[in-house]
Amino acid sequence: MQMMQKCLLIISIAFSLQSTFAQDFKNSYRLPSGGQIVVWNYQGDITVQGYEGDTVEIVANKAGPDRELVKIIDLSRGEKIDVHPRYLKFGHGNATVDFEIRVPKSSEYNFSRLASTGGRVSVSKVTGRLRAESMRGDVEIKGVKGLVTASSHSGNVSVEIDPEADRSHMRFSSISGNIDVSAPSSLDAFVEMSSIGGLLKTDFPIEVQEMRYGSGRSARGKLGTGKQLLHLRSVTGQVSLMQR
């Protein structure tokens, strides 16, 4: 019995030490409206969501055999949040980091960089200036209002435009992935769509044209009064703008 208790105690201490050494990151910030948020990642996702609270909350969850070799660097100060991982093993090892971020819905922020090299970037229900990008992962935008730029090198970009996003200018692009945008039938925007090697699809009253010389397709037109700009572009992927 004593031997079993000693074994359990040793196992408990080992897990405690491992947890302490590789503790995940969690912090909250009182960032005034207009403040800047920068989060970039190597291997892992970034998820941003608006909520009813009054602080910006960031949680980083580490996973993988080399998770203890990842340190979360917080360079935040003043009116700027700046968080990213630092890998202590060359080549990033076998470890991933997923960032989960919650921001107050009632405030507008400057998301000047939300970027991942190998993960998905997802942003929903926020307002302000947004730049979201991934090299190899998908980018998802839902219910975001403001000046929005989202891009991926080899992943897809999917977007749901909020019916209330009447003062937004949005640019979505990918090199080899698809651009898939759904919008309310009341969309009021000047639209530009193009793809060199992919198809264009839309059920809005915009005419799709083939390039006269070379390959490629483009479409442009004004919906309503055209008070927003909506620019969609892929080099080899399909580009679609559909009503929902």
C-alpha positions in Angstrom: 0.0 0.0 0.0 2.8 2.4 0.9 4.7 1.6 -2.3 1.6 2.4 -4.3 1.1 5.7 -2.5 4.8 6.6 -3.1 4.4 5.8 -6.8 1.2 7.9 -7.1 3.0 10.8 -5.3 6.0 10.6 -7.7 3.7 10.6 -10.7 1.7 13.6 -9.3 4.9 15.6 -8.7 6.2 14.7 -12.2 2.9 15.9 -13.8 3.0 19.1 -11.7 6.6 19.9 -12.7 5.8 19.3 -16.4 2.7 21.5 -16.2 4.7 24.3 -14.5 7.5 24.1 -17.1 5.2 24.1 -20.1 2.4 26.2 -18.7 0.1 27.7 -21.3 -0.3 31.4 -21.6 -3.3 33.4 -20.4 -3.7 37.2 -20.0 -6.3 39.9 -20.1 -5.8 43.6 -21.2 -7.8 46.8 -20.8 -7.3 48.1 -24.3 -9.1 51.4 -25.2 -11.1 51.6 -28.4 -8.7 52.3 -31.3 -5.9 50.3 -29.7 -3.7 48.0 -31.7 -3.7 44.1 -31.6 -0.8 42.1 -33.1 -0.8 38.3 -32.9 1.3 36.1 -35.2 1.9 32.4 -35.1 4.0 29.7 -36.8 2.4 26.3 -36.3 -1.2 26.7 -35.1 -4.5 28.5 -35.4 -5.6 32.0 -34.4 -9.3 32.5 -33.4 -10.7 35.9 -32.6 -14.3 36.4 -31.5 -16.2 39.4 -30.2 -18.0 39.1 -26.9 -19.9 41.1 -24.3 -17.1 41.7 -21.9 -14.8 44.8 -21.4 -11.3 43.3 -21.6 -9.3 41.7 -24.4 -8.5 38.1 -23.3 -5.8 36.0 -24.9 -5.2 32.3 -24.3 -2.4 30.2 -25.9 -2.8 26.4 -25.9 0.4 24.5 -26.6 0.4 20.9 -27.8 2.9 18.3 -29.1 5.9 16.4 -27.7 8.0 19.6 -27.8 5.4 21.9 -26.3 7.8 22.7 -23.4 10.2 24.2 -25.9 7.8 26.9 -26.9 7.7 30.2 -25.0 4.9 32.8 -25.4 6.4 36.3 -25.8 4.3 39.2 -24.6 5.6 42.6 -25.8 2.3 44.5 -25.0 2.6 48.0 -23.7 0.4 51.1 -23.6 -2.3 50.9 -26.3 -0.8 48.0 -28.1 -1.1 44.2 -27.6 1.7 42.2 -29.2 2.0 38.5 -28.6 3.8 35.7 -30.4 5.4 32.3 -29.8 9.2 31.7 -29.6 10.4 28.2 -30.5 13.5 27.2 -28.6 14.2 24.3 -30.9 15.5 24.9 -34.5 12.8 24.2 -37.1 10.0 24.7 -34.5 10.2 21.0 -33.4 7.1 19.0 -32.9 4.8 21.6 -31.3 1.9 23.8 -32.1 0.3 26.8 -30.5 -3.4 27.8 -30.8 -4.3 31.3 -29.9 -7.9 32.1 -28.7 -8.7 35.8 -28.4 -11.9 37.5 -27.2 -12.4 41.2 -27.7 -15.3 43.5 -26.6 -17.9 43.9 -29.3 -18.6 47.5 -28.2 -15.1 48.7 -29.1 -13.3 49.2 -32.4 -9.7 48.0 -32.7 -6.8 48.1 -35.1 -6.0 44.4 -35.8 -2.9 45.4 -37.7 -1.7 41.8 -38.0 -3.3 38.5 -37.3 -1.1 36.0 -39.1 -0.2 32.3 -39.1 2.3 30.5 -41.2 0.8 27.0 -41.0 -2.6 27.4 -39.3 -6.1 28.7 -39.8 -7.0 32.3 -39.0 -10.7 32.9 -38.0 -12.3 36.2 -37.0 -15.9 36.9 -36.1 -18.1 39.6 -34.7 -15.5 42.4 -34.4 -15.3 46.0 -35.6 -12.3 48.1 -36.7 -9.4 47.7 -39.1 -8.5 44.1 -39.8 -5.6 42.4 -41.5 -5.8 38.6 -41.4 -3.5 36.3 -43.2 -2.1 32.7 -43.4 0.5 31.2 -45.6 -0.8 27.6 -45.8 -4.0 27.7 -43.8 -7.6 28.9 -44.4 -8.8 32.3 -43.4 -12.4 32.7 -42.2 -14.2 36.1 -41.7 -17.7 36.3 -40.3 -19.7 39.4 -39.3 -16.8 41.8 -39.3 -17.3 45.5 -39.8 -14.7 48.0 -40.9 -11.7 48.0 -43.2 -10.9 44.4 -43.8 -8.1 42.7 -45.6 -7.8 38.9 -45.6 -5.4 36.7 -47.6 -3.9 33.3 -47.9 -1.1 32.0 -50.1 -2.3 28.4 -50.6 -5.5 28.2 -48.4 -9.1 29.2 -49.0 -10.7 32.5 -47.9 -14.3 32.2 -46.8 -16.4 35.2 -45.8 -19.9 36.0 -44.4 -20.7 39.7 -44.8 -22.8 41.1 -42.0 -26.0 42.8 -43.2 -25.0 45.8 -41.0 -21.6 46.1 -42.5 -22.6 49.2 -44.5 -19.4 51.2 -43.9 -16.9 48.5 -44.7 -14.3 48.2 -47.4 -13.1 44.6 -47.9 -10.3 43.0 -49.9 -9.9 39.2 -50.0 -7.2 37.4 -52.0 -5.4 34.1 -52.4 -2.7 32.7 -54.7 -3.9 29.1 -55.2 -7.0 28.9 -52.9 -10.6 29.7 -53.5 -12.4 32.9 -52.4 -15.9 32.2 -51.2 -18.0 35.2 -50.1 -21.7 35.1 -49.1 -23.6 38.4 -48.7 -27.1 39.7 -48.0 -29.2 40.4 -51.1 -29.2 44.1 -50.0 -25.4 44.3 -50.4 -24.5 48.0 -51.2 -21.1 47.9 -52.8 -18.9 48.4 -55.8 -17.6 44.9 -56.6 -14.5 43.8 -58.4 -13.8 40.1 -59.0 -11.0 38.4 -60.9 -9.2 35.1 -61.3 -6.5 34.2 -63.9 -6.9 30.4 -63.8 -10.2 29.8 -61.9 -13.9 30.3 -62.4 -16.0 33.3 -61.3 -19.4 32.7 -59.8 -22.0 35.2 -58.7 -25.8 35.4 -58.5 -25.7 39.2 -58.1 -26.4 41.3 -61.2 -22.8 41.6 -62.2 -21.6 40.5 -65.6 -18.6 38.0 -65.8 -16.2 38.7 -68.7 -13.5 36.5 -70.3 -10.2 38.2 -70.9 -9.9 39.1 -74.6 -6.2 38.3 -74.6 -4.7 35.5 -72.6 -6.5 33.6 -69.8 -8.6 34.9 -67.0 -12.0 36.2 -66.0 -13.1 39.4 -64.3 -16.3 41.0 -63.2 -17.1 44.5 -61.8 -20.2 46.4 -61.1 -22.2 48.6 -58.7 -24.8 47.2 -56.4 -27.1 49.8 -54.8 -25.3 53.1 -54.4 -21.9 51.4 -54.3 -20.9 52.9 -50.9 -18.6 50.0 -50.0 -15.7 48.5 -51.9 -15.6 44.7 -52.2 -12.5 43.3 -54.0 -12.1 39.6 -54.6 -9.0 38.1 -56.3 -7.4 34.7 -56.7 -4.7 33.7 -59.1 -5.6 30.0 -59.8 -8.6 29.5 -57.5 -12.3 29.9 -57.9 -13.9 33.2 -56.8 -17.5 33.3 -55.8 -19.9 36.0 -54.5 -23.3 34.5 -53.6 -26.5 35.8 -51.9 -27.6 34.1 -48.8 
